[in-house]
Amino acid sequence: MYTENFEEQILFAPAKKDGKACNHLKIVTAFTDVERISSHLIKLFDGKNKEYVANIKVDIILGMIRGAGLTLKKHKKICLLLKRLNSVSGMPKVTCRYIVEGKQVHSKVYIWCKGNKAVEAYNGSANYTMNAFFARRECMDSCNPQEANRYYKSLLKDTIDCFDELIKEKVSFSVKRSAEEDIADTNLENLTWEHYQELEPVDSIEVSLLKADGSDTGYGSGVNWGIRKNGYKRNRNQAYIPYNTGDQKTGFFPKKNEDGTYPVFKVVTQDYDAFYMRQAQANGKALETPESNAIIGEWIRHKIGVPDGTYITKQMLETADGTTVVFKKFEDGIYTLEY
């Protein structure tokens, strides 16, 4: 029986190459939140020295959506996150289905499969949420994987995919969230631009969107990372914010992990929601969005008023609001990003 620190055992260990090498996780949960989904899949995607198997699938059945179980805001956030994650090559593919027929489902079951074979399973009290894994006393236990898989399959006939066009006919969205589904104020799902405009930041930096020499933007890097001169096909919105040596401030962003990777941090924008960012590349010279490299590219193009996929020039930036962005850091470890 697992009563604490069971995240590794349940969400990660079965997918390790040197372990069970499972590639399909089926989850039954009463509640979930976007930060739990995002942080889980980003880690499975990255791994430490690619320790997890490739082509992982994560399929979620969300059981408590009636009454105060699911707001329209939460539904939209889940759909937006899944679109972002599923657009990234190599990222585990994720689906989310809602229980819309029969009794509501309050179960919490995690089944790891290798191909079509159920290999390992757990059940207990822990929802697929950040609070369940980090903020509450929960109890989980291993269980028979074949029986757990049969239970999961038995629920499918009563579900609907979160992207199904019939969702509005099948689900009566709540105007307030369930008290049972409370999540932290600093959860990605709850972060708002308006809240942080009322607070004083503890630090801030201004970062250029141009090359290190300030000459222009360039192809295949920075805000135009997805646009290649050789015509190589990528999402043209893929981008990162250059974090050149001249702009870097020691200790402003989270320090590098012992394994050499950079940790993620949460960023709030005025009109593009909240998302994860982190330093990347040699010497941390890029600030990227691991949920999808297109997030920053879409955000900046919308801010300067050009269509998605447009090649951004220095002149375009100067004509808009300038060639820099500003990060502000707050006491709770959250950052805002503004142009």
C-alpha positions as CSV (number, residue, x, y, z in Angstrom):
1,M,0.0,0.0,0.0
2,Y,1.3,3.5,-1.0
3,T,0.4,6.4,1.4
4,E,2.9,9.0,0.3
5,N,5.4,9.9,-2.5
6,F,3.7,7.5,-4.9
7,E,3.8,9.7,-8.1
8,E,7.0,8.0,-9.4
9,Q,5.6,4.5,-8.8
10,I,2.2,5.1,-10.4
11,L,2.8,7.7,-13.2
12,F,6.4,7.1,-14.3
13,A,8.2,3.9,-13.3
14,P,6.1,1.5,-15.5
15,A,7.1,3.4,-18.6
16,K,10.8,3.2,-18.1
17,K,12.8,1.4,-20.7
18,D,14.8,-0.6,-18.1
19,G,11.6,-1.5,-16.3
20,K,8.2,-2.8,-17.5
21,A,8.5,-0.6,-20.7
22,C,4.8,0.1,-20.8
23,N,3.5,2.4,-23.4
24,H,-0.1,3.0,-22.7
25,L,-1.6,4.4,-19.5
26,K,-5.4,4.3,-18.9
27,I,-6.8,6.4,-16.2
28,V,-10.1,6.5,-14.5
29,T,-10.5,9.6,-12.2
30,A,-13.3,11.6,-10.6
31,F,-11.4,14.9,-11.3
32,T,-8.4,16.2,-13.0
33,D,-6.6,19.5,-13.7
34,V,-4.5,20.8,-16.6
35,E,-1.4,21.2,-14.6
36,R,-1.4,17.5,-13.6
37,I,-1.9,16.5,-17.3
38,S,0.7,18.9,-18.6
39,S,3.5,18.2,-16.1
40,H,3.0,14.5,-16.4
41,L,3.3,14.3,-20.1
42,I,6.2,16.8,-20.4
43,K,8.2,14.6,-18.0
44,L,7.3,11.4,-19.9
45,F,8.3,13.2,-23.1
46,D,11.7,14.5,-21.8
47,G,12.8,11.9,-19.4
48,K,16.3,11.9,-18.0
49,N,18.5,10.8,-20.9
50,K,15.3,9.5,-22.6
51,E,14.6,6.9,-19.9
52,Y,11.0,6.4,-20.9
53,V,9.7,4.4,-23.9
54,A,8.6,6.2,-27.0
55,N,5.1,6.5,-28.4
56,I,3.3,6.6,-25.1
57,K,-0.5,7.0,-25.0
58,V,-2.4,8.4,-22.0
59,D,-6.2,7.9,-22.1
60,I,-8.3,9.6,-19.4
61,I,-11.9,8.9,-18.3
62,L,-13.2,11.8,-16.2
63,G,-16.0,10.5,-14.1
64,M,-17.6,13.4,-12.1
65,I,-18.9,16.0,-14.6
66,R,-22.5,16.5,-13.5
67,G,-23.8,19.0,-11.0
68,A,-20.7,21.1,-10.0
69,G,-18.3,18.6,-11.5
70,L,-17.2,20.4,-14.7
71,T,-17.4,24.1,-15.6
72,L,-17.3,25.3,-19.2
73,K,-14.1,27.1,-18.4
74,K,-12.4,23.9,-17.2
75,H,-13.7,22.0,-20.3
76,K,-12.2,24.6,-22.6
77,K,-8.9,24.5,-20.7
78,I,-8.7,20.7,-21.0
79,C,-9.4,20.9,-24.8
80,L,-6.8,23.7,-25.4
81,L,-4.2,21.8,-23.5
82,L,-4.8,18.5,-25.3
83,K,-4.6,20.3,-28.7
84,R,-1.3,21.8,-27.7
85,L,0.2,18.6,-26.4
86,N,-1.0,16.5,-29.3
87,S,0.5,18.9,-31.8
88,V,4.1,18.2,-30.5
89,S,6.0,15.4,-32.4
90,G,7.1,12.7,-29.9
91,M,4.9,14.0,-27.0
92,P,2.7,11.2,-25.5
93,K,-0.7,11.3,-27.2
94,V,-3.5,12.1,-24.8
95,T,-7.3,11.8,-24.9
96,C,-10.0,12.7,-22.3
97,R,-13.4,11.2,-22.3
98,Y,-16.3,12.3,-20.0
99,I,-18.8,9.9,-18.3
100,V,-22.2,11.1,-19.7
101,E,-24.4,8.0,-19.2
102,G,-25.3,5.9,-16.2
103,K,-24.0,6.6,-12.7
104,Q,-21.2,9.0,-12.2
105,V,-17.8,7.5,-11.6
106,H,-15.8,8.4,-8.4
107,S,-13.2,5.7,-8.9
108,K,-9.4,6.3,-9.2
109,V,-7.7,3.6,-11.3
110,Y,-4.4,3.6,-13.2
111,I,-3.7,0.8,-15.7
112,W,-0.4,0.5,-17.5
113,C,-0.4,-1.6,-20.6
114,K,2.4,-2.9,-22.9
115,G,0.7,-3.0,-26.3
116,N,-2.7,-4.6,-25.6
117,K,-1.6,-6.4,-22.5
118,A,-2.4,-4.9,-19.1
119,V,0.8,-5.2,-17.1
120,E,0.5,-3.1,-13.9
121,A,-2.4,-1.3,-12.2
122,Y,-3.2,0.7,-9.1
123,N,-6.4,1.9,-7.4
124,G,-7.3,3.9,-4.3
125,S,-8.2,7.5,-3.4
126,A,-5.9,9.6,-5.5
127,N,-7.5,11.6,-8.3
128,Y,-5.4,12.5,-11.4
129,T,-4.8,15.9,-9.9
130,M,-1.8,17.9,-8.4
131,N,-3.5,18.1,-5.0
132,A,-4.0,14.3,-4.8
133,F,-0.3,13.6,-5.5
134,F,1.2,16.4,-3.5
135,A,-1.2,18.2,-1.1
136,R,-3.4,15.5,0.5
137,R,-3.2,12.3,2.4
138,E,-4.1,9.6,-0.1
139,C,-3.9,5.8,-0.2
140,M,-3.1,3.8,-3.3
141,D,-2.6,0.1,-3.7
142,S,-1.6,-2.3,-6.5
143,C,-4.4,-4.3,-8.0
144,N,-5.1,-7.0,-10.6
145,P,-4.2,-5.3,-14.0
146,Q,-6.6,-7.5,-16.1
147,E,-9.5,-6.8,-13.8
148,A,-8.7,-3.1,-13.8
149,N,-8.5,-3.1,-17.6
150,R,-11.9,-4.8,-17.8
151,Y,-13.3,-2.1,-15.5
152,Y,-11.9,0.6,-17.7
153,K,-13.3,-0.9,-20.8
154,S,-16.7,-1.4,-19.2
155,L,-17.0,2.4,-18.7
156,L,-16.2,3.4,-22.3
157,K,-19.7,2.8,-23.6
158,D,-20.9,5.6,-21.2
159,T,-18.3,8.2,-22.3
160,I,-18.0,10.9,-24.9
161,D,-14.8,12.4,-26.2
162,C,-14.1,15.9,-24.9
163,F,-13.9,17.2,-28.5
164,D,-17.1,15.5,-29.7
165,E,-19.6,18.0,-31.3
166,L,-22.4,16.5,-29.1
167,I,-20.7,17.6,-25.9
168,K,-23.0,20.5,-25.3
169,E,-26.0,18.3,-25.6
170,K,-24.6,15.6,-23.3
171,V,-23.0,17.8,-20.6
172,S,-24.7,20.5,-18.5
173,F,-21.7,22.6,-17.5
174,S,-21.6,24.0,-14.0
175,V,-21.2,27.8,-13.2
176,K,-19.1,27.0,-10.2
177,R,-16.5,24.4,-9.6
178,S,-17.0,21.5,-7.1
179,A,-15.6,22.0,-3.6
180,E,-14.3,18.4,-3.9
181,E,-12.3,19.4,-6.9
182,D,-10.5,22.4,-5.3
183,I,-7.1,23.2,-6.7
184,A,-4.3,25.5,-5.5
185,D,-4.4,29.2,-6.5
186,T,-1.0,28.7,-8.2
187,N,-2.3,25.8,-10.3
188,L,-2.0,26.6,-14.1
189,E,-5.8,26.3,-14.2
190,N,-6.3,29.2,-11.8
191,L,-3.6,31.7,-12.7
192,T,-4.9,35.0,-14.0
193,W,-3.3,38.1,-15.4
194,E,-5.5,40.4,-13.4
195,H,-4.4,38.9,-10.1
196,Y,-0.7,39.5,-10.7
197,Q,-1.4,43.1,-11.9
198,E,-2.4,43.8,-8.3
199,L,0.9,42.5,-6.9
200,E,4.4,43.9,-6.8
201,P,7.0,41.7,-8.6
202,V,10.2,40.8,-6.7
203,D,12.3,41.1,-9.9
204,S,12.0,41.7,-13.6
205,I,14.0,41.5,-16.8
206,E,13.7,42.8,-20.4
207,V,14.6,40.3,-23.1
208,S,15.3,41.0,-26.7
209,L,13.4,39.1,-29.5
210,L,16.3,39.7,-31.9
211,K,19.6,38.0,-32.6
212,A,22.4,38.6,-30.1
213,D,23.8,41.4,-32.3
214,G,20.4,43.1,-32.5
215,S,20.5,43.1,-36.3
216,D,17.2,41.3,-37.0
217,T,15.2,38.1,-36.2
218,G,16.5,35.5,-38.7
219,Y,15.3,32.2,-40.1
220,G,15.1,29.0,-38.1
221,S,15.7,30.6,-34.7
222,G,13.9,32.8,-32.1
223,V,10.4,33.9,-33.1
224,N,10.9,32.4,-36.6
225,W,12.2,29.0,-35.3
226,G,9.6,27.1,-37.3
227,I,10.3,28.9,-40.6
228,R,13.3,27.4,-42.5
229,K,15.0,28.8,-45.6
230,N,15.3,25.3,-47.0
231,G,11.6,24.9,-46.9
232,Y,11.7,22.1,-44.3
233,K,8.1,21.6,-43.2
234,R,7.4,22.6,-39.6
235,N,4.6,24.5,-37.9
236,R,5.5,28.0,-38.9
237,N,4.3,29.3,-35.5
238,Q,7.0,27.3,-33.6
239,A,9.2,29.7,-31.8
240,Y,11.2,30.5,-28.7
241,I,12.3,33.7,-27.0
242,P,16.1,34.2,-27.4
243,Y,17.8,34.5,-24.0
244,N,21.2,35.8,-25.1
245,T,24.1,36.3,-22.7
246,G,23.6,40.1,-22.6
247,D,20.0,39.6,-21.3
248,Q,20.6,36.8,-18.8
249,K,20.3,37.5,-15.1
250,T,21.7,34.9,-12.8
251,G,19.0,33.4,-10.5
252,F,16.1,35.0,-12.2
253,F,14.8,31.8,-13.6
254,P,14.9,28.4,-11.8
255,K,18.5,27.1,-11.6
256,K,19.5,24.1,-13.7
257,N,18.8,20.6,-12.2
258,E,21.6,18.3,-11.1
259,D,21.1,16.2,-14.2
260,G,21.8,19.2,-16.5
261,T,18.1,19.8,-17.5
262,Y,16.2,23.0,-16.8
263,P,13.0,22.9,-14.7
264,V,9.8,24.3,-15.9
265,F,8.2,27.4,-14.5
266,K,4.7,28.9,-14.8
267,V,4.1,32.0,-16.9
268,V,0.9,34.1,-17.1
269,T,0.1,36.3,-20.1
270,Q,-2.7,38.8,-20.6
271,D,-4.5,37.3,-23.4
272,Y,-3.0,33.8,-24.0
273,D,-3.7,32.1,-20.7
274,A,-1.0,30.5,-18.5
275,F,1.5,27.9,-19.5
276,Y,4.8,26.3,-18.7
277,M,8.2,27.7,-19.9
278,R,11.8,26.7,-19.3
279,Q,15.3,27.5,-20.5
280,A,16.7,25.3,-23.2
281,Q,19.6,24.8,-25.6
282,A,23.3,25.4,-24.9
283,N,23.9,27.7,-21.9
284,G,20.1,28.1,-21.5
285,K,20.0,30.6,-24.5
286,A,16.4,29.9,-25.3
287,L,13.1,30.2,-23.4
288,E,10.7,27.7,-24.8
289,T,7.2,26.4,-24.1
290,P,7.5,22.6,-23.7
291,E,3.7,22.0,-24.0
292,S,4.1,23.2,-27.6
293,N,6.7,25.3,-29.4
294,A,3.9,27.1,-31.2
295,I,2.6,28.8,-28.1
296,I,5.1,31.6,-28.0
297,G,4.9,32.0,-31.8
298,E,1.1,32.3,-31.8
299,W,1.2,34.7,-28.8
300,I,3.7,37.1,-30.3
301,R,2.1,37.1,-33.8
302,H,-1.3,37.9,-32.2
303,K,0.3,40.7,-30.1
304,I,1.8,42.4,-33.2
305,G,-1.2,41.8,-35.3
306,V,0.0,39.5,-38.1
307,P,-1.5,36.2,-39.3
308,D,-0.3,32.9,-37.9
309,G,2.8,31.6,-39.6
310,T,4.0,35.1,-40.7
311,Y,7.8,35.6,-40.9
312,I,8.4,38.2,-38.3
313,T,11.0,40.9,-39.0
314,K,12.6,43.5,-36.8
315,Q,10.6,46.2,-38.6
316,M,7.4,44.5,-37.7
317,L,8.3,44.4,-34.1
318,E,9.4,48.1,-34.1
319,T,6.1,49.1,-35.8
320,A,4.2,47.3,-33.1
321,D,5.4,47.7,-29.5
322,G,9.1,47.2,-29.8
323,T,11.7,44.4,-30.0
324,T,11.6,43.2,-26.4
325,V,9.4,41.4,-23.9
326,V,9.3,41.8,-20.1
327,F,9.3,38.9,-17.6
328,K,8.2,39.8,-14.0
329,K,8.9,37.4,-11.2
330,F,6.6,37.2,-8.1
331,E,7.0,36.0,-4.6
332,D,5.1,32.8,-5.2
333,G,7.4,31.7,-8.0
334,I,5.0,32.7,-10.8
335,Y,6.1,34.9,-13.7
336,T,4.2,37.2,-16.0
337,L,5.2,37.8,-19.7
338,E,4.2,41.0,-21.5
339,Y,5.0,42.6,-24.8
